[in-house]
Amino acid sequence: EAQVTQNPRYLITVTGKKLTVTCSQNMNHEYMSWYRQDPGLGLRQIYYSMNVEVTDKGDVPEGYKVSRKEKRNFPLILESPSPNQTSLYFCASSLWAGGGPDTQYFGPGTRLTVL
Amino acid sequence: DQQVKQNSPSLSVQEGRISILNCDYTNSMFDYFLWYKKYPAEGPTFLISISSIKDKNEDGRFTVFLNKSAKHLSLHIVPSQPGDSAVYFCAASSGGSNYKLTFGKGTLLTVNP
């Protein structure tokens, strides 16, 4: 079954405690991306990757890091989380067709609370 | 600076009627546009896309129209069904070697039986 998995699904942490949210896809997609969803702000792209070792900033990259050491995995790292990073996070993957992602698959989401 | 705008936070329609969701953009470099649907407690799902070389794309009950001169696109759902009730996001990319994807804030569609 084609899927994007994220872990953990829920996380409550404290300010400054480093955390990693994992993301994995089984579709051999080259394009992977992280988004956050906040009330009234919609979806905003944090980082994206077009290939192994190739990552770039989205619209809201501050406070986040990513890595793409393997094609299937794209972890999101918060080195020093702050309360303004409390949000719902989605990982997604797709092929890239022409000018945009081709049928981007999203994970189920990770709800992060930073106290 | 919001480059993709969905100016209607919500829309309510009757089952069987047409739903029209609108999206405006300001970046003239955008040349590929997508619509996603999102139910509560789930990740978004891809609905339909359109390249700037087209002005219309259809997939079953869903049709996306693109007016490049007006920097406007719309998603038509005909006929609307209660299961279409969800948040709809418009997104855009500028293609080439720029793989960034910019989303609108979403429109909550409610289809009443």
Chai-1 contact restraints between the chains, C-beta under 6 A:
chainA,res_idxA,chainB,res_idxB,connection_type,confidence,min_distance_angstrom,max_distance_angstrom,comment,restraint_id
A,G42,B,F103,contact,1.0,0.0,6.0,A-B,restraint_1
A,G42,B,G104,contact,1.0,0.0,6.0,A-B,restraint_2
A,G42,B,K105,contact,1.0,0.0,6.0,A-B,restraint_3
A,G42,B,G106,contact,1.0,0.0,6.0,A-B,restraint_4
A,L43,B,F89,contact,1.0,0.0,6.0,A-B,restraint_5
A,L43,B,F103,contact,1.0,0.0,6.0,A-B,restraint_6
A,Q45,B,L101,contact,1.0,0.0,6.0,A-B,restraint_7
A,Y48,B,Y99,contact,1.0,0.0,6.0,A-B,restraint_8
A,M50,B,Y99,contact,1.0,0.0,6.0,A-B,restraint_9
A,G58,B,K100,contact,1.0,0.0,6.0,A-B,restraint_10
A,F90,B,G43,contact,1.0,0.0,6.0,A-B,restraint_11
A,G99,B,D31,contact,1.0,0.0,6.0,A-B,restraint_12
A,G99,B,Y32,contact,1.0,0.0,6.0,A-B,restraint_13
A,G99,B,S51,contact,1.0,0.0,6.0,A-B,restraint_14
A,G99,B,G95,contact,1.0,0.0,6.0,A-B,restraint_15
A,G100,B,Y32,contact,1.0,0.0,6.0,A-B,restraint_16
A,G100,B,S93,contact,1.0,0.0,6.0,A-B,restraint_17
A,T103,B,F46,contact,1.0,0.0,6.0,A-B,restraint_18
A,Q104,B,F46,contact,1.0,0.0,6.0,A-B,restraint_19
A,F106,B,G43,contact,1.0,0.0,6.0,A-B,restraint_20
A,F106,B,P44,contact,1.0,0.0,6.0,A-B,restraint_21
A,G107,B,G43,contact,1.0,0.0,6.0,A-B,restraint_22
A,P108,B,G43,contact,1.0,0.0,6.0,A-B,restraint_23
A,G109,B,G43,contact,1.0,0.0,6.0,A-B,restraint_24
